[in-house]
Amino acid sequence: MKVYKYKDLSKLEVEKICSRQIEDDDEIKSNVKRIITEVQSKGDEAIFNYAKQFDNVILDKLFLDGDELASIAATIPEEAKAAINVAFSNIKKFHQAQLRKEDKVETMAGVVCWRETRAIEKVGLYVPGGSAVLPSTFLMLVTPAIIAGCKEIVV
């Protein structure tokens, strides 16, 4: 890691360090469009190829059934399950505190205003796989979606 001392830097050096490389928006859109088109035309095969390309994971299916999930869950040590449950409880408590019943305000006779929060119907969550699978990433993404009331959560 390279260490910089702010007081020793010129204004130009500070700007260079703090600037973020801006990607070519047209190139990004083109790549996304190509991926979407390929998934639409090749279906699961394209998803398997992209999982290998981006996550270095070889898939043979996209969904696990209940028995497979139960079998996998049985391999998790009890200590790890307890830690996951504590983390879930803490994350849930934090996000539940964000839910509020908004007060209605009558701004003038007959005009009542309020703020209303609604969950999105369907959310897609990306939890990276690969060499460092982090259950915390899953918990921090899925818990607020559950609390918000999202009807369908795709991971």
N, C-alpha and C positions, 0 to 999 in steps of 0.2 A: 504494500500500500504506500502510495506516495503522500507525504505530509506537506501541507502548505501552511505558512504563517501569513495570515491576512496582512499584518503590518508591513511585511516585506514584499508584498505584491503590488504591481502597478495596476491602474484601473483596467487596462486592457487584459492583463492576466486574470484578474477577478472575473471580468465578463466572459473570458474564454472558458474558465473553469466552471462557471455557473450556467453557461449556455447549454441547451440541450440540442442535440442534433435533430433537425426537423426532417422527417421522412417525406419522400415524394408522395403526396396524397394520391396522385393519379396512378402511381405504381401500386400502392396499397389497394386501391379500389380494383385495379385490374387483377391482382393476385386473389383477392377475395371473390371476385366474380368468377374467376377460373375455377376456384375450389368449389364454390356453390354449384356451378354448372356440372362439374365432374361428379359431385355427390348426387345431383339430380339424375344424371344419366347412368352412373355406375352403381349407385346405392351403397350398400354395406361394403362392397369391395373397395370403393374409394375411401371410405372411413377407415378401413383396416390399413390401407396404404398410408394414409395421413397419420394414423396412430404410430405406425412404424417410423415414418419420416420425422415427425415432430416430438414424439414421446419415447421413441426407441422401445416400443412395446409391440409384441406380436399378438394379435387378437384372432380368435376363431369364431367369436360371437360377441354380441353387444350387451346382452342381458343375462343376469343370473336369476335362477328360479329360487323359490323359498328354501328348498332343501340344500341347494348349493350355498346360499347365504348362511344357513344354520350350521352347516359343516365348517365353513370358514370361521364363523364366530366362535365355534367350539375350540379352535386352535389358539385363540387370544388368551394370554395369561390373565388370571383373575386380577392381579395387580394393575395391569394395563387397562382392563375393563373399568376398574374402580377409578382410575385416573381420568379416563374418558368421561365417565359419568359426572365426576366433579367438574371437569371443564365444561361439559354441556350445561350443568346446573348454573355455573357462574355466567356463562355466555347468555343463557336464557334469562337469568335475573337482570342482567345489564340491558338487554334489548326489550324486555317487558316494561322496564322503567321508561322507555321511550314512547310507549303507547299512552295516549292521553285522550280523555273525553274533552273535546273542545267546548268551551262556553259559547253560547250564542250571545251576540251583541246586537241590540237594537240601535242602529246608528241614527235613525230618525223615525218618527211615528210610522209604523207599518213596514219598515225595512229592517229585516233581521239578517244578519250576516254571521257566518261561522266558517271555520276551516275544517275540511273533512279529509281524512286519510283513507286511502283504499289500496289494497294489495294488487299487484299485477296478477293476472290470471295464471300465467305460465312463466316460469323462469328457467333458464339454463345456467348451470353452474359448472365452471371448469376447475377441476381439482387435479393438478398435475400428478402424473405417476412417475415412472422412472426410478432413479436410484434413491431418492429421498422422499418417500411417501409420507405426508404429514396429515394425520387425522385432524389436527387443529385447523388446518385450512378448510377441510370439509365442514367441521363444526361451526366455524366462524361464518361460513357462507350459508349453510342450510338452516341454522337455528333462526336467524332473523326472517328468513323466508317462511318458515313454519309459523312463527309468531305473527307475522304480518297477515297470514291467512292465504298465502298462495295456494291455489287449487292443484297445480301440477308443478312438480319440481323435477327437472331432468339434470342428472349429474353425469 
